[in-house]
Amino acid sequence: MEIEYEGFYPRGIFVSAKEGAYGAKKKYALLSEDNHIIIKGFETIRRNWSFIAKETQREILNIILKEGNPKKAFNYVKNVITDLRDKKIPIEKVVIHTQLQKQIGEYDSIGPHVAAAQRMIDRGIPVGPGSLIKYVITKGKSKEKIRDRAKLPEEISQDDYDSDYYINNQIIPSVEKIFEVLGFEKDELINSLDQSRLDTYFK
């Protein structure tokens, strides 16, 4: 077996990934010798995540890999969660971008991006396969479907977006696998911080 040398990486994070049809998907972030971060399989490269989710994950990887400061990374996430709850995050950062793959009438199930596309059509905006759909998930009743809460950015105000949705479906999923490497569970991201466990990872 021949092994090819690709380079030396002072720090790296490898997270578990679900098995797919062609085996487990790679998911890691590496810090190169010239201080660049190489990302594979993380949400930062996906379009259907809000800017705040991508920004948070990218900053967490920077802090952990470049600074070696997990406490700062943890507190960064806590601050983002607080700012979302306090509605300090601007609307443009919670907008979700998704590309239509086909005509909206061809979808078997109506997801939030399809519902948002229909709202665009209702406003006289032409959409079709390849169109980039922008929407925000707003507050609603507990049993109301997500698609019914998907609104166009221009339709809402700062207080309308659903903070809990963005915390639980965007921010936490974008960073929880990273913090699991440090030995933390999802609930601990929202609740408490045990600094001794964080320090152990980088000893």
C-alpha positions in Angstrom: 0.0 0.0 0.0 1.5 3.3 -1.1 0.8 6.4 1.1 1.1 9.8 -0.4 2.3 12.7 1.8 0.0 15.7 1.4 1.4 18.0 4.1 1.7 18.7 7.8 -1.2 20.0 9.7 -0.5 21.3 13.3 -4.2 21.0 14.3 -7.2 19.3 13.0 -10.8 18.4 13.9 -12.4 15.2 12.6 -16.1 14.6 13.4 -18.3 11.6 12.9 -20.5 11.4 9.9 -23.5 9.3 9.0 -23.0 6.4 6.6 -24.3 7.1 3.1 -24.9 4.9 0.0 -21.2 5.1 -0.8 -19.8 4.9 2.8 -19.1 7.5 5.4 -18.7 11.1 4.3 -15.5 12.9 5.3 -16.0 15.8 7.7 -13.0 17.6 9.0 -11.2 20.9 9.3 -7.4 21.1 9.2 -5.0 24.0 10.0 -2.1 24.0 7.5 1.5 25.1 8.2 0.8 28.5 6.5 -2.1 29.1 8.9 -4.9 28.4 6.4 -7.9 26.3 7.3 -9.0 23.5 5.0 -12.6 22.5 5.4 -14.3 19.3 4.1 -17.9 18.4 4.6 -19.0 21.1 6.9 -22.0 23.3 6.5 -20.0 26.4 5.6 -19.9 25.1 2.0 -23.7 24.5 1.8 -26.0 27.2 0.4 -29.1 26.3 2.3 -27.8 27.6 5.6 -28.2 31.1 6.9 -25.2 33.5 6.9 -25.2 33.5 10.8 -24.9 29.7 10.9 -22.0 29.7 8.4 -20.3 32.7 10.1 -20.6 31.1 13.5 -19.2 27.8 12.4 -16.3 29.4 10.5 -15.4 31.6 13.5 -15.5 28.6 15.8 -13.1 26.7 13.6 -10.8 29.7 13.4 -10.8 30.2 17.2 -10.2 26.5 18.0 -7.7 25.7 15.3 -5.7 29.0 15.0 -5.9 30.3 18.6 -6.3 26.9 20.4 -8.9 28.6 22.6 -12.0 26.4 23.1 -13.3 28.6 25.9 -13.4 31.6 23.6 -15.1 29.5 20.9 -17.7 28.2 23.4 -18.4 31.7 24.6 -18.7 33.0 21.0 -21.5 30.5 20.4 -23.2 31.5 23.7 -23.1 35.1 22.6 -24.6 34.4 19.2 -27.5 32.5 20.9 -28.1 35.4 23.2 -28.0 37.9 20.4 -30.5 35.8 18.4 -32.9 35.7 21.4 -32.5 39.4 21.9 -33.1 40.0 18.2 -29.7 41.7 17.8 -28.8 39.7 14.7 -30.0 41.6 11.6 -32.4 40.1 9.2 -29.9 39.8 6.4 -27.9 37.3 8.5 -30.8 34.9 9.1 -31.9 34.8 5.5 -31.7 31.2 4.1 -30.7 30.7 0.5 -31.9 27.7 -1.5 -31.8 27.0 -5.2 -34.9 25.6 -6.9 -34.2 22.3 -8.7 -37.4 22.1 -10.7 -40.7 23.9 -11.3 -42.6 24.4 -8.0 -45.5 22.4 -9.3 -43.2 19.4 -9.7 -42.4 19.1 -6.0 -44.1 16.2 -4.2 -43.7 17.9 -0.9 -43.8 21.6 -0.2 -40.7 22.7 1.7 -40.1 26.2 3.0 -38.1 27.2 -0.1 -41.0 26.1 -2.3 -43.5 28.0 -0.2 -41.3 31.1 -0.4 -41.0 30.6 -4.2 -44.8 30.6 -4.4 -44.9 33.9 -2.4 -42.5 35.4 -5.0 -44.7 34.2 -7.8 -47.7 35.8 -6.1 -45.8 39.0 -6.1 -45.2 38.8 -9.8 -41.6 37.7 -9.5 -40.7 34.9 -12.1 -39.0 31.8 -10.6 -38.1 28.5 -12.1 -35.4 25.8 -11.9 -32.1 27.4 -10.9 -33.7 30.4 -9.2 -32.2 31.4 -5.9 -34.9 31.6 -3.2 -34.3 33.7 -0.2 -36.5 33.3 2.9 -36.7 33.8 6.7 -38.4 31.5 9.2 -40.8 33.6 11.3 -42.5 33.0 14.6 -45.8 31.1 14.5 -48.1 28.7 16.3 -46.6 25.6 17.8 -48.3 23.2 15.4 -47.8 25.4 12.3 -45.6 23.9 9.7 -42.3 25.4 8.9 -43.3 26.1 5.3 -46.1 28.3 6.5 -43.7 30.4 8.5 -41.3 30.9 5.6 -41.5 34.6 4.5 -39.6 36.7 2.1 -37.1 39.1 3.8 -38.9 42.1 2.5 -42.1 41.0 4.1 -40.9 41.0 7.7 -39.4 43.2 10.4 -36.5 42.6 12.8 -38.7 41.2 15.5 -40.5 38.6 13.3 -37.9 35.9 12.8 -38.1 32.8 15.0 -35.0 32.9 17.3 -35.6 29.4 18.6 -35.7 28.0 15.1 -32.4 29.5 14.2 -30.8 28.4 17.5 -32.0 24.8 17.3 -32.0 24.2 13.5 -29.1 26.4 12.3 -26.6 27.5 15.0 -26.5 24.3 17.1 -26.4 21.9 14.2 -23.6 23.9 12.6 -21.3 23.6 15.7 -22.5 20.6 17.8 -20.3 18.0 16.1 -17.3 20.2 16.6 -18.0 20.5 20.3 -18.7 16.8 20.6 -15.1 16.3 19.8 -14.4 18.2 23.0 -16.7 15.9 24.9 -19.8 18.1 25.0 -23.5 17.4 24.3 -26.0 19.6 22.5 -27.7 20.8 25.7 -24.5 21.9 27.2 -24.0 24.4 24.4 -27.2 26.2 25.5 -26.8 25.7 29.2 -23.5 25.3 31.2 -19.8 25.4 30.6 -17.3 23.2 32.2 -13.9 24.8 31.5 -11.8 21.9 32.8 -13.2 19.6 30.1 -12.4 22.1 27.4 -8.9 22.7 28.6 -8.2 18.9 28.5 -8.6 18.8 24.7 -5.7 21.1 24.0 -3.2 19.9 26.7 
